[in-house]
Amino acid sequence: MCRSIKVLRNAEPPATPEDVHAAARQFVRKISGYAKPSRKNEEAFNEAVREITESAAKLLASLNQ
């Protein structure tokens, strides 16, 4: 799995939105096999990163309550 993705829940210092985005980007890189997508696949890649970032942020917000 994505060994370079760190645990963000209860992180010290607290995870920033940039940390969440970086983890989402690394996840999409891993599952897509692209470190940098081609122009043809860039839109799909970026959309996946955006969706995963949003979902991860929602998850972290609900777990920290």
N, C-alpha and C positions, 0 to 999 in steps of 0.2 A: 504494500500500500504506500501511501505518500508519507514517507518517513520525515520529510522536511517540513511537514505541516505540524505546527505545535498546538498543544491544547490551549484553547482560548478562554474557556470557562474558568472563572476565578483566578485569572492570570495576575501576576504582580510584576510590573504595574498592570493595571487593567488593559485589556485589548482595545485597540483603537479601531475606528472604521477602516483604516488602512491595513491593519493586521487581518481583519476579516476579508477584505478584498484580496490581499496577497494569498491567503489560504485558499480562497475560491479559485483564484487564477492557477495556483499550483495544482489543485484538484483537477481542473479542466485540462491542464497540460498533461497530467498523468493519464487520464482516461481517454483523451483524444490522440495522444501520441505526438502532439505538436509542442515544441518549445515556443515556436512562433508560427502561427498558421499562415498559409498562403493567402493571397488577396482574395481568392475564390472562397475560402473558408473563414476569413477573418470576421465577418458579420455574425456567423453562427457561433464562433468561438467567443466573441465579446458578449453576445447575448446570453450564452450559458454562464459566463463569469458573472454578469449582472444578476441573473436569476438566482444563482447559488449564493452570491453575496447577500442578497435580500433575505433569502431563506435562512442563511446562517445567522444573520443579525437578529431576525425574529426569534430564532431558537435561543440564542444567547440571552435576549431580553426576557423571554419567558422563563428560562431556567434560573435567572438571577433574582426573580421576584420572590 
